[in-house]
Amino acid sequence: MIYLNKRFYIIGIIVLIFFFVFIIILFNNTNITAMDNKSQTQVKEYTKHYAMITKNANTSFWKSVYESAKKEAEDNNIYLEQIGSSLSDKYGLADYLRISIASKVDGIIVCPDGSEEVTQLINEACDEGIPVITILNDDMDTKRVSFVGVNSYELGLAYAEQILNQINKDTRDIRVLFHSSESSSTNDVVFNQIKKSINDKLGENRVNISPYNISDNNEFDSEEAIRDIFVFQDNLPDILVCMEEVDTECACQAIVDYNNVGKTTIIGSYSSEVILEAIRKDLAAVTVAMDTEQLGKQSVQALLEYQETGYVNNYYNVDLHIINKKNVKNYEQGEES
């Protein structure tokens, strides 16, 4: 009996020894693996540093453009920085351009606002040997090397076609929203093309088409301007055309807040989830969405091509997607017809 107890005691000691040896080996292997992983982790070095500068960098539209551009840049070992996305709203495009020029970035992608100051700074960057690509809005008075987007004439035609599709026998008033800080020449071309196309189709006195300018003094200007349209103006527009994402979202919310669903037809811009949901709920009839993937990708490609060859196309066109209730589901699934 004493012999058996002694035997079990020895076996227990051996099991404990093996257990501790196993734990020590496992711990050492874990540390080795961690050290190996740590030694393999290195800071990536990029060959170039580009800057993307836009207003409203935190909107869904510009986030989507940036993500596409960033992916293309990463694929080419380029660091693309979205200047202004983490800075105070008190800074403007001109400030961001100065920051980029002082930082001596290798290239700039910018959506200009048409101001003389921004025009001068784009030229200053080019004079400093920093090539500039304009996106969404062009500035022909600069030394920019290329423009990526949809030209104003084509954009006006696209919106005119959608307006004509929504006009009925009772339509009298059409209002087109623009932002006063944006390039006035661009806005003028878009509006004049919309007006001309509709008047050519229906006759000059069939409907009243007017622009409505929104100031950009603070982040709530769109909300306040659209509220004024629905609350303080005697006659609501039959069709309200929004040229920007934030205006479209505000307008869709306003027709609900002020009980105007079915009274004013909203034609929007871009394809944020809020806007697509508005189309599904018949709060907006249609939206004209620029292809953000192409916009971002081609802007980086244009910069890279210019730096590698010294030449680049003057203009890169991106697609427009027309989204309505019939095709919104397919669009969300990436199968737009």
C-alpha positions in Angstrom: 0.0 0.0 0.0 2.9 2.3 0.9 4.6 1.3 -2.3 1.5 2.2 -4.4 1.2 5.6 -2.8 4.8 6.3 -3.4 4.4 5.2 -7.0 1.4 7.6 -7.6 3.4 10.3 -5.9 6.3 9.9 -8.3 3.9 9.8 -11.3 2.3 13.0 -10.1 5.6 14.8 -9.8 6.6 13.7 -13.3 3.2 15.0 -14.7 3.7 18.3 -13.0 7.3 18.6 -14.4 6.0 17.9 -17.9 3.2 20.5 -17.4 5.6 23.2 -16.4 8.0 22.4 -19.2 5.2 22.6 -21.7 4.1 26.0 -20.3 7.6 27.4 -20.5 8.0 26.2 -24.1 4.7 27.7 -25.1 5.5 31.0 -23.4 8.9 31.1 -25.1 7.4 30.3 -28.5 4.8 33.0 -28.1 7.5 35.5 -27.2 9.6 34.5 -30.2 6.6 34.8 -32.5 5.8 38.2 -31.1 9.4 39.3 -31.5 9.4 38.0 -35.1 6.2 39.9 -35.9 7.6 43.1 -34.3 10.9 42.8 -36.2 8.9 42.4 -39.5 6.8 45.5 -38.8 8.4 48.4 -40.5 7.4 52.0 -41.3 6.4 52.2 -44.9 8.4 54.7 -46.9 6.6 56.4 -49.8 8.1 57.7 -53.0 5.8 60.7 -53.2 3.5 62.9 -51.1 0.3 64.3 -52.6 -2.2 66.6 -51.0 -6.0 66.5 -51.7 -7.7 69.8 -50.8 -11.5 70.3 -50.9 -14.2 72.1 -49.0 -16.5 70.0 -46.9 -13.9 67.2 -46.7 -16.0 65.2 -44.2 -19.1 64.8 -46.5 -19.9 61.4 -47.9 -19.0 62.6 -51.4 -15.5 63.7 -50.6 -14.8 60.8 -48.3 -15.7 58.5 -51.1 -13.5 60.4 -53.6 -10.6 60.4 -51.1 -10.8 56.7 -50.4 -10.6 55.9 -54.1 -7.7 58.3 -54.6 -6.0 56.9 -51.5 -6.2 53.4 -52.8 -4.8 54.3 -56.2 -2.0 56.3 -54.5 -1.1 53.3 -52.1 -0.9 51.0 -55.1 1.7 53.3 -56.6 3.6 53.8 -53.3 2.3 57.4 -52.9 1.1 58.9 -49.6 -2.1 60.9 -50.2 -3.0 63.4 -47.5 -6.5 64.9 -47.2 -5.5 68.4 -46.1 -8.1 70.0 -43.9 -10.1 67.0 -42.8 -8.7 67.3 -39.3 -8.3 71.1 -39.1 -10.5 73.8 -37.8 -13.4 75.0 -40.1 -11.9 78.6 -39.8 -9.4 77.6 -42.5 -10.3 77.8 -46.1 -9.0 76.4 -49.4 -6.4 79.2 -49.7 -5.0 78.3 -46.2 -4.8 74.6 -47.2 -3.0 75.5 -50.4 -0.5 77.6 -48.5 0.1 74.7 -46.1 0.7 72.3 -49.0 3.0 74.6 -50.8 5.0 75.3 -47.7 5.2 71.5 -47.0 6.6 71.1 -50.5 4.3 68.2 -51.4 4.9 66.5 -54.7 1.5 67.1 -56.2 -1.8 68.8 -55.3 -5.4 67.7 -56.1 -7.8 70.5 -55.5 -11.4 71.5 -56.0 -11.1 75.2 -56.7 -13.8 77.7 -55.6 -13.2 80.3 -58.4 -11.8 82.9 -56.1 -8.9 85.0 -57.3 -6.8 84.1 -54.2 -7.1 80.3 -54.9 -6.3 80.9 -58.6 -3.2 82.8 -57.6 -2.1 80.0 -55.2 -2.6 77.3 -57.8 -0.3 79.2 -60.1 2.2 79.7 -57.2 2.2 76.0 -56.6 2.9 75.3 -60.3 5.6 77.9 -60.4 7.2 76.1 -57.4 7.3 72.9 -59.4 4.2 71.3 -57.7 1.8 70.1 -60.4 -1.9 70.7 -59.7 -4.9 68.7 -60.8 -8.3 70.3 -60.5 -11.3 68.1 -59.7 -15.1 68.6 -59.9 -14.7 72.3 -60.5 -12.2 73.5 -63.1 -10.2 76.8 -63.2 -9.1 77.5 -66.7 -7.3 80.7 -65.6 -4.6 78.7 -63.8 -1.6 76.7 -64.8 -3.1 73.4 -63.6 -2.0 70.5 -65.6 -5.3 68.7 -66.0 -9.0 68.7 -64.9 -10.9 65.5 -63.7 -14.7 65.7 -63.6 -17.7 66.5 -65.8 -17.6 69.7 -67.8 -20.2 72.3 -67.0 -22.0 72.0 -70.4 -22.5 68.2 -70.0 -23.6 68.6 -66.4 -26.2 71.2 -67.4 -27.5 68.9 -70.1 -27.8 66.0 -67.6 -29.8 68.1 -65.1 -32.0 69.5 -67.8 -32.9 66.1 -69.0 -34.0 65.0 -65.5 -36.0 68.2 -65.0 -37.8 67.7 -68.3 -38.7 64.2 -67.1 -40.4 65.6 -64.0 -42.3 68.5 -65.6 -46.0 68.0 -65.9 -48.9 70.3 -66.9 -49.0 72.0 -63.5 -45.3 72.8 -63.3 -44.6 76.5 -63.3 -41.6 77.3 -61.1 -38.2 75.6 -61.1 -35.4 76.7 -58.7 -31.8 75.6 -59.0 -29.6 75.9 -55.9 -26.0 77.0 -56.1 -23.4 78.0 -53.6 -22.1 81.6 -53.9 -18.5 80.6 -52.9 -18.3 78.2 -55.9 -16.9 79.3 -59.2 -19.5 81.7 -60.6 -18.5 80.9 -64.2 -19.1 77.2 -63.6 -22.5 77.9 -62.1 -23.4 80.2 -64.9 -22.6 77.7 -67.6 -24.5 74.9 -65.8 -27.6 77.1 -65.2 -27.6 78.6 -68.7 -27.4 75.2 -70.2 -30.3 73.9 -68.0 -32.4 77.0 -69.0 -31.6 76.8 -72.6 -32.4 73.1 -72.9 -35.7 73.4 -71.2 -36.8 76.6 -73.1 -35.7 74.9 -76.4 -38.0 72.0 -75.6 -41.0 73.7 -74.0 -40.8 77.3 -75.2 -39.5 80.3 -73.3 -42.6 81.2 -71.3 -43.8 77.7 -70.3 -42.0 77.6 -67.0 -40.0 80.0 -64.8 -36.4 78.8 -64.1 -34.4 80.8 -61.6 -31.1 80.3 -59.7 -31.0 80.5 -55.9 -27.6 81.3 -54.4 -26.7 80.0 -50.9 -23.9 81.7 -49.0 -21.2 79.7 -47.3 -20.5 81.7 -44.2 -21.1 78.8 -41.9 -21.9 75.1 -41.9 -25.6 75.7 -41.4 -26.1 78.0 -44.4 -27.7 75.2 -46.5 -30.1 74.2 -43.8 -31.2 77.8 -43.2 -31.5 78.7 -46.9 -33.7 75.7 -47.6 -35.8 76.3 -44.5 -36.4 79.8 -45.8 -37.6 78.4 -49.1 -40.2 76.3 -47.4 -41.2 78.6 -44.7 -40.8 82.3 -45.6 -41.4 82.4 -49.3 -45.0 82.7 -50.6 -44.7 80.3 -53.5 -42.9 77.0 -53.2 -41.0 75.8 -56.3 -42.6 72.9 -58.1 -39.2 71.5 -58.7 -36.2 72.1 -56.5 -32.8 71.2 -58.1 -29.9 70.6 -55.6 -26.4 70.7 -57.0 -24.7 69.4 -53.9 -25.0 66.5 -51.5 -25.7 68.6 -48.3 -28.4 70.6 -50.1 -30.1 67.5 -51.3 -30.2 66.0 -47.8 -31.5 69.2 -46.3 -34.2 69.5 -48.9 -35.4 66.0 -48.4 -35.6 66.6 -44.6 -37.3 69.9 -45.1 -40.2 68.6 -47.2 -40.9 66.1 -44.3 -40.5 68.7 -41.6 -42.8 71.2 -43.3 -45.4 68.8 -44.6 -44.6 69.4 -48.3 -44.2 65.8 -49.4 -45.7 65.5 -52.9 -45.8 69.3 -53.4 -42.2 69.9 -54.4 -40.2 67.5 -56.5 -36.6 67.2 -55.4 -33.8 66.5 -58.0 -30.6 65.9 -56.1 -26.9 65.4 -56.3 -24.7 62.4 -55.3 -25.7 59.1 -53.8 -25.2 59.1 -50.0 -27.3 56.6 -48.0 -29.5 59.5 -46.8 -30.3 60.4 -50.5 -30.8 56.8 -51.6 -33.2 56.3 -48.7 -35.1 59.5 -49.7 -35.5 58.1 -53.2 -36.8 54.8 -51.9 -39.4 56.8 -49.8 -40.4 59.1 -52.7 -38.9 62.2 -50.9 -36.6 62.7 -53.9 -37.5 61.8 -57.5 -34.0 61.4 -58.9 -30.3 62.2 -58.1 -27.4 62.8 -60.5 -24.4 61.1 -59.0 -20.8 61.6 -60.3 -18.7 58.5 -60.2 -16.6 59.2 -57.1 -14.4 56.1 -57.7 -13.3 57.4 -61.1 -12.9 60.9 -59.8 -10.5 59.9 -57.1 -8.6 57.3 -59.1 -8.1 59.4 -62.2 -6.9 62.4 -60.3 -4.0 60.4 -58.9 -3.3 58.8 -62.2 -3.2 62.2 -63.9 -0.6 63.5 -61.4 1.5 60.4 -61.7 1.4 60.4 -65.5 2.4 64.0 -65.7 5.4 63.4 -63.3 6.5 60.3 -65.1 6.2 61.5 -68.7 5.9 65.3 -68.6 2.6 65.1 -70.5 -1.0 64.6 -69.5 -4.5 65.0 -71.0 -6.0 68.4 -70.4 -9.3 66.8 -69.3 -10.4 63.4 -67.9 -14.1 62.8 -68.0 -16.0 60.8 -65.3 -19.3 59.1 -65.6 -22.6 60.4 -64.3 -25.1 57.9 -62.8 -28.8 58.8 -62.9 -30.5 57.1 -59.9 -34.3 56.9 -59.4 -36.7 54.6 -57.7 -36.6 52.1 -60.6 -32.9 51.5 -60.4 -31.9 52.5 -56.9 -31.8 48.9 -55.7 -29.5 47.8 -58.6 -27.3 50.8 -58.0 -26.8 49.9 -54.3 -25.9 46.4 -55.4 -23.4 47.8 -58.0 -25.4 46.6 -60.9 -26.8 49.8 -62.3 -28.3 49.3 -65.7 
